[in-house]
């Protein structure tokens, strides 16, 4: 079972457990692109913009260890690696969509509020 930094996952608040998995600058963006379908590493890096190869690899590795992302390596030269959401990861898709919708509403609100 995955462990939080300070306590076992069974003793964590459910919100804290979710934030522990989704926190960080890149994870939600990575999950958003993967929610659209399978993506190769280099394509994902291009979609994300200014993320380093090292950071993307580390974030994907964490998500894979947490059971959210599946990494598939094809025995080719050069190697081809694809990433997709696991069944558990796919359960995040409605949450990501709702977060996107909320962000759009927030932007609209702030445009009205700031005018």
One Martini backbone bead per residue (centre of mass of N, CA, C, O) as a GRO file, in nm:
protein
  115
    1UNK     BB    1   0.101   0.033   0.017
    2UNK     BB    2   0.069   0.360   0.019
    3UNK     BB    3   0.252   0.638   0.147
    4UNK     BB    4   0.271   0.885   0.332
    5UNK     BB    5   0.487   1.090   0.482
    6UNK     BB    6   0.344   1.047   0.796
    7UNK     BB    7   0.118   0.829   0.707
    8UNK     BB    8  -0.100   0.607   0.665
    9UNK     BB    9  -0.357   0.572   0.443
   10UNK     BB   10  -0.573   0.466   0.659
   11UNK     BB   11  -0.530   0.760   0.831
   12UNK     BB   12  -0.629   0.932   0.614
   13UNK     BB   13  -0.770   1.171   0.473
   14UNK     BB   14  -0.928   1.169   0.178
   15UNK     BB   15  -0.824   1.442   0.077
   16UNK     BB   16  -0.526   1.388   0.138
   17UNK     BB   17  -0.495   1.148  -0.049
   18UNK     BB   18  -0.561   1.299  -0.310
   19UNK     BB   19  -0.344   1.524  -0.281
   20UNK     BB   20  -0.099   1.335  -0.271
   21UNK     BB   21  -0.138   1.249  -0.574
   22UNK     BB   22  -0.215   1.549  -0.721
   23UNK     BB   23   0.021   1.697  -0.644
   24UNK     BB   24   0.154   1.953  -0.818
   25UNK     BB   25   0.232   2.111  -1.113
   26UNK     BB   26   0.179   1.843  -1.329
   27UNK     BB   27  -0.034   1.614  -1.274
   28UNK     BB   28  -0.301   1.734  -1.383
   29UNK     BB   29  -0.197   1.779  -1.670
   30UNK     BB   30  -0.125   1.491  -1.732
   31UNK     BB   31  -0.409   1.371  -1.678
   32UNK     BB   32  -0.559   1.533  -1.888
   33UNK     BB   33  -0.414   1.417  -2.139
   34UNK     BB   34  -0.471   1.112  -2.065
   35UNK     BB   35  -0.788   1.141  -2.076
   36UNK     BB   36  -0.774   1.148  -2.406
   37UNK     BB   37  -0.532   0.934  -2.411
   38UNK     BB   38  -0.279   0.795  -2.551
   39UNK     BB   39   0.076   0.875  -2.477
   40UNK     BB   40   0.370   0.981  -2.561
   41UNK     BB   41   0.631   1.116  -2.413
   42UNK     BB   42   0.707   1.344  -2.621
   43UNK     BB   43   0.419   1.447  -2.657
   44UNK     BB   44   0.371   1.524  -2.362
   45UNK     BB   45   0.601   1.727  -2.345
   46UNK     BB   46   0.488   1.918  -2.562
   47UNK     BB   47   0.213   1.977  -2.426
   48UNK     BB   48   0.344   2.099  -2.153
   49UNK     BB   49   0.624   2.229  -2.242
   50UNK     BB   50   0.841   2.332  -1.967
   51UNK     BB   51   0.925   2.037  -1.916
   52UNK     BB   52   1.131   1.815  -1.801
   53UNK     BB   53   1.237   1.503  -1.842
   54UNK     BB   54   1.286   1.439  -1.543
   55UNK     BB   55   1.012   1.536  -1.432
   56UNK     BB   56   0.825   1.365  -1.604
   57UNK     BB   57   0.937   1.091  -1.521
   58UNK     BB   58   0.877   1.124  -1.217
   59UNK     BB   59   0.570   1.170  -1.235
   60UNK     BB   60   0.502   0.907  -1.386
   61UNK     BB   61   0.622   0.716  -1.177
   62UNK     BB   62   0.435   0.793  -0.945
   63UNK     BB   63   0.166   0.729  -1.091
   64UNK     BB   64   0.239   0.433  -1.134
   65UNK     BB   65   0.284   0.354  -0.830
   66UNK     BB   66  -0.028   0.454  -0.767
   67UNK     BB   67  -0.215   0.334  -1.015
   68UNK     BB   68  -0.287   0.562  -1.251
   69UNK     BB   69  -0.059   0.464  -1.449
   70UNK     BB   70   0.039   0.333  -1.769
   71UNK     BB   71   0.325   0.154  -1.888
   72UNK     BB   72   0.431   0.106  -2.233
   73UNK     BB   73   0.660  -0.118  -2.386
   74UNK     BB   74   0.819  -0.137  -2.697
   75UNK     BB   75   1.008  -0.372  -2.891
   76UNK     BB   76   1.207  -0.130  -3.013
   77UNK     BB   77   1.398   0.060  -3.264
   78UNK     BB   78   1.335   0.266  -3.089
   79UNK     BB   79   1.187   0.300  -2.810
   80UNK     BB   80   0.844   0.263  -2.714
   81UNK     BB   81   0.639   0.488  -2.511
   82UNK     BB   82   0.335   0.454  -2.327
   83UNK     BB   83   0.057   0.641  -2.189
   84UNK     BB   84  -0.201   0.566  -1.942
   85UNK     BB   85  -0.486   0.505  -1.792
   86UNK     BB   86  -0.611   0.347  -1.556
   87UNK     BB   87  -0.887   0.247  -1.413
   88UNK     BB   88  -0.841   0.434  -1.174
   89UNK     BB   89  -0.765   0.687  -1.341
   90UNK     BB   90  -1.044   0.710  -1.492
   91UNK     BB   91  -1.199   0.813  -1.232
   92UNK     BB   92  -1.081   1.118  -1.277
   93UNK     BB   93  -1.222   1.243  -1.526
   94UNK     BB   94  -1.470   1.389  -1.396
   95UNK     BB   95  -1.297   1.569  -1.214
   96UNK     BB   96  -1.138   1.711  -1.436
   97UNK     BB   97  -1.386   1.828  -1.580
   98UNK     BB   98  -1.492   1.990  -1.337
   99UNK     BB   99  -1.238   2.162  -1.301
  100UNK     BB  100  -1.252   2.292  -1.579
  101UNK     BB  101  -1.531   2.418  -1.548
  102UNK     BB  102  -1.461   2.588  -1.302
  103UNK     BB  103  -1.234   2.751  -1.437
  104UNK     BB  104  -1.419   2.888  -1.645
  105UNK     BB  105  -1.607   3.024  -1.439
  106UNK     BB  106  -1.388   3.183  -1.296
  107UNK     BB  107  -1.295   3.351  -1.533
  108UNK     BB  108  -1.569   3.484  -1.586
  109UNK     BB  109  -1.600   3.611  -1.309
  110UNK     BB  110  -1.336   3.781  -1.312
  111UNK     BB  111  -1.413   3.954  -1.554
  112UNK     BB  112  -1.655   4.086  -1.413
  113UNK     BB  113  -1.525   4.172  -1.139
  114UNK     BB  114  -1.279   4.346  -1.278
  115UNK     BB  115  -1.471   4.561  -1.445
   0.00000   0.00000   0.00000
